[in-house]
Amino acid sequence: MLSIELIRKDPEFVRNALESRGEAGPINALLEIDARRRQAIAEGDELRSRRNQVSRQLGQRRSGGQAPPPEIVAEMRQIGERIQSLEQDVQRLDTEIQSLMLGLPNLPRPDVPVGHSSEENVVLRQWGEPRTFPFTPQAHWDLGESLGIIDFQRGVKLAGSRFYVMSGQGARLERALINWMLDLHTGAHGYTEMMVPALVKQEIMEGSGNLPKFADNLYHDSDDDLWLIPTAEVPITNLHRDEILSAEDLPKYYVAQTPCFRREKTAAGRDTRGIKRVHQFNKVEMYKFVTPETSDEELEKLVSNAEAICRGLDLPYRLLQLCTGDMGFPSAKSYDIEIWAPGCQEWLEVSSCSNCTDFQARRARVRYRPASGARPEFVHTLNGSGLALPRVIISILENYQQADGTVVVPDALRPYTGFDLIKPGPAR
């Protein structure tokens, strides 16, 4: 959530920043409602001061045996009724402001390139060269079926389109990836592993920035009013909700693996084949709570941690800085990591790493005290995939395939899989 103080102080700056993201925020409406709210608060404060002053005078009269004048009693009754009315006005205006503020995205950092779509993202660097094959490489949907490790038909039978079943060596490969990534992030990168709920309350979704804007993309249990998480970022954002941390507590690094649930609503026929864009998938998520002055540096470290996974798997990848129009709703600065998939013949996003500054912290009310006795300030939050599993599976299958249709297991995963080659299993 943005700061109303910033909007009040420099509305033109906020307007321009939102426009760079392709957003037209209701800044004028916010300022008008905020002005009425502040006017109501000021009037209420004046009336309370008047009431307190008169109450002291009446107390002195009573102690002297004098009855309060009827006109003063009537005035105090009117003041009390007006204060009550003003308090109701302030509460209503607070709700209006909150509703409008929840719909505003974060403001881009100054060094974010301005653009309107993914075509204007900037490729910063590339690691590794796309592999060449002495044969025509297969796409993962053909490899998965021929190896018997991805079952699309049974996924559709169980849950409908955009679901699939992993089996045998495929299921073990995914489990190996999860365990290896968690071990690397906790052992080498300093993260604390967490296990968090996959169902959360509405205010938890609001705290991360998923509600109210993205309600149509989320799965909701209306009976219990619980929401299935689209990423572990949602519950981790709110781990320290309504808390004041000490400076010594920061930075905090968390990592978690969870199933992720998203109602993918893409154009008809787009990305429908294979496991690139599905409604349920596993993901390892990195998350940081840091002090404001370190958040840009911490973002670079976060990106490096995600890149380490790609390099550890020896998969060619490229790093992009997202332009203003392609960043996620809570992000102030984002990088994407894309891995090459030779069968699909495309770069697949496997990680998005973002600095959300104090945007989520304001919504979840996560603060820290810079020093003993100092006024609490909002922390900065960062998140990044480390990595998202379906597309890493795609890249492994397509990059490590051999002419006979088998797939070599990357060296880093062999201690976790227990095998070094994926080959067709028995008929099922």
C-alpha positions in Angstrom: 0.0 0.0 0.0 1.2 3.5 -0.8 1.6 6.2 1.8 -1.2 8.7 2.0 1.3 11.2 3.2 3.3 10.8 0.0 0.2 11.3 -2.1 -0.8 14.3 -0.1 2.8 15.8 -0.3 3.5 15.1 -4.0 0.5 14.0 -5.9 2.0 14.8 -9.3 5.0 12.5 -8.6 2.6 9.7 -7.7 0.4 10.3 -10.8 3.5 10.2 -13.1 4.8 7.0 -11.4 1.4 5.3 -11.8 1.2 6.4 -15.4 4.6 4.8 -16.1 3.0 1.5 -15.1 -0.1 2.1 -17.3 -2.3 2.9 -14.3 -4.5 5.9 -13.8 -5.0 6.1 -10.0 -7.9 8.0 -8.4 -5.5 10.6 -6.9 -7.9 13.5 -7.0 -10.6 11.4 -5.3 -8.2 10.3 -2.6 -7.0 13.9 -1.9 -10.6 15.1 -1.7 -11.7 12.3 0.7 -8.5 12.8 2.7 -9.2 16.5 3.1 -12.7 15.9 4.3 -11.4 13.3 6.8 -8.7 15.6 8.2 -11.3 18.4 8.4 -13.6 16.1 10.4 -10.8 15.1 12.7 -9.8 18.7 13.3 -13.4 19.7 14.1 -13.8 16.8 16.4 -10.6 17.7 18.2 -11.8 21.3 18.7 -15.1 20.1 20.0 -13.5 17.7 22.5 -11.3 20.5 23.7 -14.4 22.7 24.2 -16.1 19.9 26.0 -13.1 19.3 28.3 -12.9 23.0 29.1 -16.6 23.3 29.9 -16.5 20.1 31.9 -13.8 21.5 34.2 -15.8 24.7 34.7 -19.0 22.7 35.5 -17.0 20.6 37.9 -15.9 23.8 39.7 -19.6 25.1 39.8 -20.8 21.8 41.2 -18.1 21.7 43.9 -19.4 25.2 44.9 -23.0 24.0 45.1 -24.1 25.7 41.9 -26.2 23.9 39.3 -25.0 23.9 35.6 -26.8 26.5 33.4 -29.4 24.7 31.2 -28.0 26.3 28.1 -24.5 24.9 28.8 -26.0 21.4 29.4 -27.8 21.7 26.1 -24.6 22.8 24.3 -22.7 19.8 25.8 -25.4 17.5 24.5 -25.2 19.0 21.0 -21.4 18.8 21.1 -21.5 15.1 22.2 -23.9 14.3 19.3 -21.7 16.2 16.8 -18.6 14.4 18.0 -20.3 11.1 17.6 -21.4 12.0 14.1 -17.9 13.2 13.2 -16.4 9.9 14.4 -18.8 8.0 12.2 -17.8 10.3 9.3 -14.1 9.6 9.9 -14.7 5.9 10.1 -16.6 5.9 6.8 -14.0 8.1 5.1 -11.2 5.8 6.4 -13.0 2.9 4.7 -13.3 4.8 1.4 -9.6 5.7 1.5 -8.6 2.2 2.3 -10.7 0.8 -0.5 -9.1 3.2 -3.0 -5.5 2.7 -1.7 -5.8 -1.1 -1.9 -6.3 -0.8 -5.7 -3.1 1.2 -6.3 0.1 -0.7 -7.3 3.5 0.1 -5.9 5.6 2.9 -7.4 8.6 1.9 -9.6 12.1 2.6 -8.3 13.9 5.4 -10.3 16.2 3.0 -12.1 13.4 0.8 -13.5 13.1 1.2 -17.4 9.8 2.7 -18.5 7.8 0.5 -20.8 4.3 -0.8 -21.4 4.7 -4.5 -22.0 7.1 -7.5 -21.7 8.6 -6.6 -25.1 10.2 -3.6 -23.5 12.0 -5.6 -20.7 15.8 -5.3 -20.8 18.0 -8.4 -21.1 20.9 -7.7 -18.7 23.0 -10.8 -19.2 23.0 -14.4 -20.3 24.7 -17.5 -18.8 25.5 -20.5 -20.9 24.7 -21.2 -24.5 21.6 -23.0 -25.8 22.5 -26.6 -26.5 22.7 -27.9 -30.1 21.5 -31.4 -30.9 22.5 -33.9 -33.6 18.7 -34.7 -33.8 15.5 -32.7 -33.6 14.8 -32.2 -29.9 11.4 -33.2 -28.6 9.1 -31.0 -26.6 8.5 -32.0 -22.9 4.9 -33.1 -23.6 6.1 -35.7 -26.0 9.1 -36.7 -23.9 7.0 -36.9 -20.7 4.4 -39.2 -22.3 6.9 -41.4 -24.1 8.9 -41.9 -20.8 5.7 -42.5 -18.9 6.5 -39.8 -16.3 3.8 -37.1 -17.2 0.2 -38.3 -17.6 -1.9 -35.5 -19.1 -5.0 -37.6 -19.8 -5.3 -38.8 -16.2 -4.8 -35.2 -15.0 -7.7 -34.1 -17.0 -9.8 -37.1 -15.8 -9.1 -36.1 -12.2 -9.4 -32.3 -12.3 -10.0 -31.0 -15.8 -7.8 -29.1 -18.2 -4.5 -27.6 -17.1 -3.8 -30.4 -14.6 -1.4 -33.4 -15.0 -0.1 -36.3 -13.0 3.6 -37.0 -12.4 4.6 -40.6 -11.9 7.6 -42.8 -11.3 10.9 -41.2 -12.1 9.1 -38.0 -13.0 7.6 -37.7 -9.5 11.0 -38.5 -7.9 12.7 -35.9 -10.1 10.4 -33.2 -8.9 10.8 -34.3 -5.3 14.6 -34.3 -5.8 14.5 -30.8 -7.2 12.5 -29.5 -4.2 14.9 -31.1 -1.7 18.0 -29.9 -3.5 16.8 -26.4 -3.8 15.7 -26.2 -0.2 19.1 -27.6 1.0 21.0 -25.1 -1.2 19.0 -22.1 0.0 19.2 -23.1 3.7 22.8 -24.5 3.7 24.6 -22.0 1.3 22.4 -19.0 1.2 21.3 -18.6 4.9 17.5 -19.0 4.6 15.4 -20.5 7.3 13.0 -23.2 6.0 9.3 -22.7 6.8 6.2 -24.9 6.3 3.2 -22.6 5.9 -0.5 -23.1 5.3 -1.8 -23.4 1.8 -5.1 -21.8 2.8 -5.2 -18.3 4.3 -7.7 -15.7 5.5 -8.8 -12.8 3.4 -6.7 -10.2 5.2 -3.6 -12.3 4.6 -4.3 -12.1 0.8 -4.8 -8.4 1.2 -1.5 -8.0 3.1 0.5 -9.5 0.2 -1.3 -7.5 -2.4 -3.3 -10.3 -4.1 -6.7 -9.0 -2.9 -8.8 -7.2 -3.9 -7.3 -6.7 -7.4 -6.7 -10.4 -8.3 -9.7 -12.1 -6.8 -10.7 -13.6 -10.2 -7.4 -15.4 -10.4 -7.6 -17.1 -7.0 -9.4 -20.1 -5.6 -11.8 -19.4 -2.8 -13.6 -21.6 -0.3 -16.7 -19.4 0.4 -18.0 -21.6 3.3 -14.9 -21.0 5.5 -13.8 -17.8 3.7 -10.3 -19.2 3.0 -8.2 -18.7 0.0 -5.8 -21.1 -1.7 -2.4 -19.5 -2.0 -0.9 -18.6 -5.4 2.6 -18.6 -3.8 4.3 -19.0 -0.4 4.9 -15.3 -0.6 1.3 -14.7 0.6 1.6 -16.4 4.1 5.3 -15.5 4.6 4.5 -11.8 4.0 2.1 -12.0 7.0 4.3 -14.1 9.3 5.2 -10.9 11.3 1.8 -9.2 10.7 1.1 -6.5 13.3 4.6 -6.9 14.8 7.3 -4.5 15.6 10.7 -6.1 15.1 14.0 -4.8 16.5 16.9 -3.7 14.2 18.8 -6.8 15.5 16.0 -9.0 14.1 16.8 -8.0 10.5 17.4 -9.2 7.9 15.2 -12.2 8.1 15.5 -14.8 5.3 12.8 -17.4 4.8 12.3 -20.1 2.2 9.3 -22.4 1.7 8.1 -25.0 -0.7 4.3 -25.0 -1.2 1.8 -26.1 -3.8 0.5 -23.0 -5.6 -3.0 -22.5 -7.0 -3.9 -20.1 -9.8 -6.9 -19.8 -12.1 -4.9 -19.3 -15.2 -7.0 -17.2 -17.6 -5.0 -16.9 -20.8 -6.2 -16.4 -24.4 -7.8 -19.4 -25.9 -5.2 -21.9 -27.2 -2.2 -20.0 -25.6 0.3 -22.1 -23.6 -2.3 -24.9 -23.1 0.0 -27.7 -24.2 2.2 -29.4 -21.6 2.9 -28.1 -18.1 4.0 -24.6 -18.8 0.9 -22.9 -17.5 -1.2 -24.9 -15.1 -3.7 -24.4 -12.2 -1.6 -26.2 -9.6 2.2 -26.5 -9.3 5.0 -26.7 -6.7 7.4 -23.8 -6.1 10.2 -23.0 -3.8 9.9 -19.3 -2.6 12.6 -17.1 -1.1 11.5 -14.2 1.0 13.2 -11.4 3.0 12.4 -8.8 5.6 15.1 -6.1 5.5 15.8 -2.5 6.5 14.9 0.1 3.9 18.5 1.2 3.3 19.6 -2.4 2.4 16.7 -3.5 0.2 18.3 -2.8 -3.2 21.4 -4.6 -2.2 19.4 -7.5 -0.9 17.5 -7.7 -4.2 20.8 -8.3 -6.0 21.6 -11.1 -3.5 18.2 -12.6 -4.0 18.7 -12.7 -7.7 22.1 -14.3 -7.3 20.6 -17.0 -5.1 18.1 -17.9 -7.8 20.8 -17.8 -10.5 22.8 -20.3 -8.4 20.0 -22.9 -8.9 20.2 -22.5 -12.7 23.9 -22.7 -12.8 23.9 -25.7 -10.4 21.6 -27.5 -13.0 23.8 -26.3 -15.9 20.8 -24.8 -17.6 21.3 -21.8 -20.0 19.4 -18.8 -18.7 19.1 -15.1 -19.2 18.4 -12.3 -16.7 15.9 -9.6 -17.6 15.0 -6.3 -15.8 11.3 -5.8 -16.1 10.0 -2.5 -17.3 7.4 -0.4 -15.4 4.4 -1.8 -17.3 5.4 -5.5 -16.8 6.1 -5.6 -13.0 3.9 -7.3 -10.5 1.3 -5.3 -8.6 3.4 -5.0 -5.3 6.8 -4.6 -6.9 8.9 -1.5 -7.1 11.7 -3.3 -9.0 11.8 -6.8 -10.5 14.1 -9.2 -12.4 13.0 -12.3 -14.3 15.2 -15.3 -14.9 14.3 -17.3 -18.0 15.7 -20.8 -18.9 16.0 -22.0 -22.4 13.8 -24.8 -23.5 15.0 -26.3 -26.8 12.0 -28.5 -27.4 9.5 -25.6 -27.0 12.0 -23.3 -28.6 11.4 -20.5 -26.1 12.7 -18.9 -22.9 10.6 -19.9 -19.9 10.4 -17.7 -16.8 11.4 -19.7 -13.8 11.9 -16.9 -11.3 10.7 -13.4 -10.7 12.7 -11.6 -8.0 11.2 -8.3 -6.6 11.8 -5.6 -4.2 8.4 -4.6 -2.8 9.8 -1.8 -0.6 7.4 -0.9 2.2 4.3 -1.7 0.0 3.4 -5.1 1.6 4.7 -4.1 5.0 2.2 -1.2 5.1 -0.7 -3.6 4.2 0.4 -6.2 6.8 1.6 -3.6 9.3 5.1 -5.1 9.7 7.4 -2.6 11.3 10.8 -2.5 13.0 12.4 -0.1 15.6 15.7 1.2 14.2 17.1 1.9 17.7 15.9 1.6 21.3 13.2 4.2 21.9 13.1 5.2 18.2 9.8 5.5 16.3 8.8 2.3 14.4 9.3 2.3 10.7 8.0 -0.1 8.0 10.4 -2.8 6.8 11.0 -3.6 3.2 10.0 -7.0 1.8 11.5 -9.0 -1.1 10.5 -12.2 -2.7 11.8 -14.5 -5.5 11.1 -17.9 -6.9 13.9 -20.3 -6.1 12.6 -21.9 -8.4 9.2 -22.7 -9.9 9.1 -26.4 -10.6 7.0 -27.1 -13.7 9.2 -25.0 -16.0 12.4 -26.3 -14.5 11.2 -29.8 -15.2 10.5 -28.7 -18.7 14.0 -27.3 -19.2 15.7 -30.4 -17.7 13.7 -32.8 -19.9 14.3 -30.8 -23.0 18.0 -29.8 -22.4 19.1 -33.2 -21.2 17.3 -35.4 -23.7 19.2 -37.9 -25.8 18.6 -39.3 -29.3 17.1 -42.5 -27.9 14.5 -40.6 -26.0 16.0 -41.0 -22.5 16.9 -38.0 -20.3 20.1 -37.6 -18.3 19.7 -36.4 -14.7 21.8 -33.3 -13.9 24.8 -34.1 -11.7 23.5 -32.0 -8.8 20.3 -34.0 -8.5 21.7 -37.6 -8.7 22.3 -37.9 -4.9 18.6 -37.0 -4.5 17.1 -39.1 -7.3 19.1 -42.2 -6.8 19.4 -42.6 -10.6 21.2 -40.8 -13.4 19.0 -41.6 -16.4 15.3 -41.3 -17.0 14.1 -44.0 -19.3 10.7 -45.5 -20.3 9.1 -47.4 -17.4 6.8 -50.4 -17.4 3.5 -50.0 -19.1 0.7 -48.7 -16.7 
